[in-house]
Amino acid sequence: MLLVKVHFDPSRLPVDAIAGEPAIDPALLTAEHLRARFARTQPRWEPETPDESWMTPGFKLRRAAVLVPLVERPEGLSVLLTQRTDHLSSHAGQIAFPGGRAEELDSSPIETALRESEEEIGLHRRHISIVGVLPDYVTGSAYRVAPVVALVKPPFELTADPGEVAEIFEVPLAFLMNGLNHQRMSFELPEGKGRRHFYAMPYERFFIWGATAGMLRNLFHFLRA
């Protein structure tokens, strides 16, 4: 199994292409629409999955889950994200959803996401309403991640675990649900394994990319299906 570790600044890579799909109508980016969209019979849609050809066949991926927290602000929904600390062994310094590896006592991916969110950023589950779960996403660090989408009701207080989280911030959902803000980029894998493609969604001083951008891209596809 090859673990993809990034030893460069991805924000300095050239942009290969812009996805460019039209933005989702802001009128549809509401708590009510999100609940209804996940509750009704699923329409046909194809999630984008990362290329897994670089993986050793039969390798067992570790299970994990993240919370995709959509905060109900007066000006509209926003996505709560974290920046990981620079000393972590995987995804150091990257933008991420709160979440982590599943533990034996977790009854479901939802429980993993809720537990990890409280441990990492102090977001208590009493503020959280789960609306659905997106298809699993495989990361370059050998995790199969379940993205748990939830609405978060303010007011709430957050406390970052200094061992894992350097910063907590929010991005308007409308910005992330616009294909004109989805950049397609790539880099060469070591040992002649070819190129690895990924999405990036730069926002102000934050460079959202990799698995986080990939899961947001699937939320985009799901909502526009």
Secondary structure, DSSP 8 states (H G I E B T S, - for coil): -------S-GGGS---EE-------GGG-SHHHHHHHHHS------------TTS-TT---EEEEEEEEEEEETTEEEEEEEEE-TT-SSSTT-EE-SEEE--TT--SHHHHHHHHHHHHH---GGGEEEEEE---EE-TTSEEEEEEEEEE-S-------TTTEEEEEEEEHHHHT-GGG-EEEEEE-GGG--EEEEEEEEETTEEEEHHHHHHHHHHHHHHH-
